[in-house]
Amino acid sequence: MRIYTRSGDKGTTSLVYGKRVPKNDLRVEAYGTCDEANSMIGLALSFLSNVTWDEKDVFLEKMYRVQTILFHVGAELSTPSDREVAWKLKEEHINELEKQIDEWSEDLPPLTQFILPSGNSTSSALHLARTVVRRAERMAVGVQDELEDSLVISYLNRLSDYLFVAARYVNYQLKGEEIPLQVEL
């Protein structure tokens, strides 16, 4: 199977079920940004390849699950509103994120001020992934009228919180430094 089709050479792409839209369509921007976030998460996890800590395998398993669900979020965003979504988010997916946020937060020192994205490479990359997810969320808001009974926006909102806490958690586990925001310029 060839990876290239040449069907997008004129600036259009196919949604699920074959409907063609311009590549700068807001729906395409939203699911493309989910793909970008997913890649950023993958990059963050790659920095853990030579790192050891007791909970690493469990952490990776949870992050791979998030990546899988985020892939499906993109599929939901790429399904035209007049067609059935093959795989839809459920409340349980959001609940999984919230449960994990709460568990990791129990181990972390409480935040008393804003922190800068910092620490080790994995943590910093997870902070970057978080900002990409926020962008995906903003774009998804632009097409929310087309997302019938969808939890996409709620999931993306919670996922950015999850990635923030995941970044702090990795930093904590690997003894990275959280740099507080300096209020004076």
GUDO-141839 format. One record per residue: z, x, y of N, C-alpha, C in turn. Coordinates in steps of 0.2 Angstrom, whole numbers, padded with zeros to 4 digits, always signed. Each point is the difference from the previous one (the first is absolute). Layout:
# residues N
ZXYZXYZXY...
This chain:
# residues 185
+0000+0004-0006+0000-0004+0006+0000+0004+0006-0004-0001+0005-0001+0004+0006+0006-0003+0005+0002+0005+0004+0006-0002+0005-0004-0003+0006-0006+0002+0001-0003-0002+0006-0005-0006-0001+0000-0005+0004-0005-0006-0001-0005+0000+0005+0001+0003+0006-0004-0001+0006+0000-0007+0003+0004-0004-0003+0000-0007+0003+0004+0000+0007+0003+0005+0002+0004+0000+0006-0003+0004+0005-0006+0002-0001-0004+0005+0005-0002-0003+0006+0001-0007+0001-0002-0003+0006+0006-0003+0003+0006+0002-0002+0006-0002+0004+0003-0006-0003-0001-0002-0006+0003-0006-0003+0004+0002-0006+0004-0004-0002+0004+0002-0007+0001-0007-0003+0001+0000-0006+0002-0006-0004+0007-0001-0001+0002-0007+0001+0007-0002-0001+0000-0002-0008+0005-0001-0002+0001-0003-0007-0005-0006-0001-0003-0001-0005-0005-0005-0002-0007+0001+0004-0001+0006+0003-0006+0002+0003-0002-0002+0007+0004-0004+0004-0002-0002+0006+0000+0007+0005-0005+0001+0004-0001+0006+0004+0002-0002+0007+0004+0005+0002+0002+0000+0007-0001+0007+0003+0000+0000+0007+0000+0007+0003+0006+0004-0002-0001+0007+0000+0005+0004-0002+0006+0001+0005-0001-0003+0006+0005+0000+0005+0003-0007+0001-0001-0004-0005+0003-0007-0001+0008+0001+0000+0004-0004+0003+0007+0001+0000+0003+0000-0007-0003-0004-0004+0002+0000-0007-0001+0006-0004-0006+0003+0002-0001+0007-0003+0005+0005+0002+0001+0000+0007+0005+0005+0003+0006-0001-0003+0003-0006-0002+0006-0001-0002+0001+0002-0007-0005-0001-0005+0001+0003-0007-0002+0007+0000-0004+0002+0005-0002+0008+0000+0007+0003+0002+0004-0003+0005+0006+0004+0002+0005+0000-0006+0000-0006-0004+0004+0000-0006-0002+0006-0005-0006+0001+0000-0003+0006-0004+0003+0006+0003-0001+0001+0006+0002+0006+0004+0008+0001-0002+0004-0005+0001+0007+0001-0001+0001+0002-0007-0003-0003-0005+0001+0002-0007-0002+0007-0001-0005+0002+0003-0002+0007-0001+0005+0005+0003+0003-0002+0006+0006+0003+0003+0006+0001-0004+0001-0006-0004+0006+0000-0004-0002+0005-0006-0006+0000-0002-0002+0005-0006+0001+0007+0003-0002+0002+0006+0001+0006+0003+0008+0002+0000+0004-0005+0002+0007+0002+0001+0003+0001-0007-0002-0003-0005+0002+0001-0007-0002+0006-0003-0006+0003+0002-0003+0006-0002+0005+0006+0002+0003-0001+0005+0005+0005+0003+0006+0001-0005+0001-0005-0004+0006+0001-0005-0002+0003-0006-0006+0002-0001-0002+0003-0007+0004+0006-0002+0002+0004+0005+0004+0006-0002+0007+0000+0002+0002-0007+0001+0007-0001+0002+0004-0003-0006+0006+0002-0001+0004-0004-0005+0006-0003+0003+0002-0006-0002+0006-0003+0001+0001-0005-0005+0006-0002-0001+0002-0005-0006-0004-0006+0000-0001-0003+0006-0003-0007+0001-0008+0001+0001-0003+0005+0000-0007+0001+0002-0004-0005-0005+0000+0000-0006-0004-0004-0004+0001-0007+0001+0006-0002+0001+0001-0007+0002-0003-0002+0007+0001+0005+0005-0003-0001+0006-0007-0001+0000-0004+0005-0004-0007+0000-0001-0002-0007-0003+0003-0002-0005-0002-0006-0003+0000-0006+0005+0006+0000+0004+0000-0006+0005-0006+0001+0005-0001+0006+0002-0006+0001+0005-0006-0002-0003-0001+0002-0006-0007-0002-0004-0001-0008+0000+0006-0003-0001+0000-0007+0000-0002-0003+0007+0003+0003+0005-0002-0002+0007-0008+0001+0001-0002+0006-0002-0007+0001+0001-0005-0005-0004+0002-0002-0006-0004-0004-0004+0000-0007+0004+0006-0002+0002+0001-0007+0004-0004+0001+0006+0000+0005+0004-0004+0001+0006-0007+0000-0001-0002+0002-0006-0007+0000-0002-0002-0008+0000+0004-0004-0003-0001-0007-0001+0000-0003+0007+0004+0002+0004+0001-0003+0007-0007+0001+0003-0003+0006-0001-0007+0001+0003-0005-0005-0003+0001-0001-0007-0005-0005-0003+0001-0007+0002+0006-0002+0002+0002-0006+0003-0004-0001+0007+0001+0005+0004-0003+0000+0006-0008+0000+0000-0002+0003-0005-0008+0000-0001-0003-0006-0003+0004-0005-0002-0002-0006-0003-0002-0005+0006-0006-0002+0000-0001-0005+0005+0004-0007+0000+0001-0003+0005+0005-0005+0000-0002-0006-0004-0007-0001-0001-0002-0006-0004+0000+0002-0007+0002+0005-0002+0000+0002-0008+0007+0001-0002+0001+0000-0007+0007+0001-0003+0002+0007+0000+0006+0002+0002+0002+0007-0001+0002+0001-0007-0002+0005-0003+0001+0002-0007+0007+0002-0001+0003+0003+0004+0007+0002+0000+0004-0001+0006+0005-0004+0001+0003-0001+0006+0007+0002+0000+0002+0003+0006+0007+0002+0000+0005-0006-0001+0006+0002-0003+0005-0005-0001+0006+0002+0004+0005-0005+0001+0006+0002+0003+0004+0006-0004-0001+0000-0006+0004+0005-0004-0003+0007+0002-0006+0001+0002-0002+0006+0002+0004+0002+0007+0001-0004+0004+0004+0001+0006+0007+0001-0002+0003-0004-0004+0006+0001-0002+0002+0007-0004-0005+0003-0003+0000+0006-0003+0001+0005+0005-0004+0000+0006+0001+0005+0005+0007-0001+0003+0002-0006+0002+0007-0001+0003+0005+0003-0004+0000-0001-0007+0005+0002-0005+0000+0008+0001-0005+0003-0001-0001+0007+0000+0003+0003+0007-0002-0003+0006+0002+0002+0006+0008+0000+0000+0003-0006-0002+0007+0000+0000+0003+0005-0005-0003+0002-0005+0003+0005-0005+0000+0007+0003-0006+0001+0003+0000+0007+0003+0004+0001+0006+0001-0006+0004+0004+0000+0006+0007+0002-0002+0002-0003-0005+0007+0002-0002+0002+0007-0001-0005+0004-0002+0001+0007-0001-0001+0004+0007-0003-0003+0005-0002+0004+0006+0006-0001+0005+0000+0005+0004+0005+0000+0006-0003-0005+0005+0005-0004+0003-0003-0006+0004-0003+0003+0006-0005-0003+0003-0003+0002+0006+0004-0002+0006+0001+0005+0004+0003-0002+0007-0004+0001+0006-0006+0002-0002-0005+0001+0006-0007+0000-0003-0005+0000+0004-0007+0001-0003-0001+0007-0003-0004+0001-0005-0002+0007-0002-0007+0001+0001-0002+0006+0000-0007+0002+0000-0003+0001-0007-0006-0002-0001-0003+0002-0006+0001+0007-0001+0003+0002-0006+0002+0007+0000+0002+0001-0007+0003+0007-0001+0003+0002-0007-0006+0003-0004+0000-0002-0006-0004+0004-0005-0007-0004+0000-0005+0003-0003-0007-0002+0000-0001-0007-0002+0004-0002-0006-0001-0006-0003+0003-0005+0005+0006+0001+0003+0003-0005+0005-0005-0001+0006-0002+0005+0003-0005+0000+0005-0006-0004-0001-0003+0001-0006-0006-0004-0002+0002-0007-0002+0006-0001-0002+0001-0007-0001+0001-0004+0007+0003+0004+0005+0000-0003+0006-0007-0002+0003-0004+0005-0001-0007-0002+0002-0003-0006-0004+0001+0000-0006-0002-0006-0004+0003-0006+0003+0006+0000+0002+0003-0006+0003-0004-0002+0006-0002+0005+0004-0003-0002+0006-0007-0003-0001-0003+0002-0006-0007-0002-0002+0001-0008-0002+0006-0001-0004+0001-0007-0002+0001-0004+0006+0004+0002+0005+0001-0004+0006-0007-0002+0003-0005+0005+0000-0007-0002+0003-0003-0005-0005+0001+0001-0006-0003-0005-0005+0003-0007+0001+0006+0000+0001+0003-0006+0002-0002-0004+0006-0001+0005+0006-0003-0003+0006-0007-0003-0001-0004+0004-0004-0007-0003-0002+0000-0006-0004+0005+0000-0005+0000-0006-0004+0002-0007+0004+0004+0002+0005+0002-0006+0005-0006-0003+0003-0005+0004+0001-0006-0002+0003-0004-0005-0004+0001+0001-0007-0004-0005-0004+0005-0004-0004+0006-0001+0003+0005-0004-0004-0002-0008-0001-0005-0002+0005-0002-0007-0001-0005-0001-0006-0002+0006-0003-0005+0000-0005+0004+0001-0007+0007+0002+0001+0004+0002-0006+0004-0006-0002-0003-0005-0004+0003-0006-0001+0006+0001-0005+0006-0002+0002+0006+0001-0004+0001+0007-0003-0001+0005+0005+0000+0007-0002+0007+0003+0002+0002+0004-0003+0006+0004+0001-0001+0007+0003-0007+0001+0001-0002+0007+0002+0004+0003+0006+0000-0004+0005+0004+0002+0006+0007+0002-0001+0003-0005-0004+0007+0002-0001+0001+0006-0005-0004+0001-0004+0000+0006-0005-0001+0006+0004-0005+0000+0004-0001+0006+0004+0006+0002+0005+0002-0006+0003+0006+0001+0004+0006+0004-0003+0001-0003-0006+0006+0003-0004-0002+0007-0003-0006+0001-0002-0002+0006-0002+0001+0006+0005-0001-0002+0006+0001+0005+0005+0007+0002+0000+0005-0005+0000+0007+0001-0001+0002+0005-0006-0003-0002-0005+0001+0003-0007-0002+0008+0001-0006+0001+0003-0002+0007+0001+0004+0004+0005+0003-0003+0005+0005+0003+0004+0006+0002-0004+0003-0004-0004+0006+0001-0004-0002+0005-0005-0006+0000-0003-0002+0005-0005-0001+0007+0003-0002+0000+0006-0001+0006+0003+0007+0003+0001+0005-0004+0002+0007+0003+0001+0003+0001-0006-0001-0003-0005+0003+0001-0007-0003+0006-0003-0006+0002+0001-0003+0006-0003+0003+0006+0004+0000-0001+0007+0003+0005+0004+0007+0002-0002+0004-0006-0001+0007+0001-0002+0001+0004-0007-0004-0002-0005+0000+0003-0007-0002+0007+0001-0005+0002+0004-0002+0006+0000+0003+0005+0005+0005-0003+0003+0004+0004+0006-0005+0001+0006-0004-0004+0001-0004+0001+0006+0004-0003+0007-0002+0003+0005+0004-0002+0006-0003-0006+0004+0004-0005+0001-0002-0005+0005+0001+0002+0007-0005+0000+0004+0000+0002+0007+0001-0006+0004+0006-0001+0004+0001-0005+0004-0004+0000+0006-0002-0006+0002-0004-0001+0007+0004+0002+0005-0002+0005+0005+0003+0002+0006-0001-0005+0005+0005-0003+0003-0001-0005+0005-0002+0002+0007+0002+0007+0001-0002+0003+0006-0007+0003+0000-0004-0001+0005-0006+0004+0000+0000+0006+0003
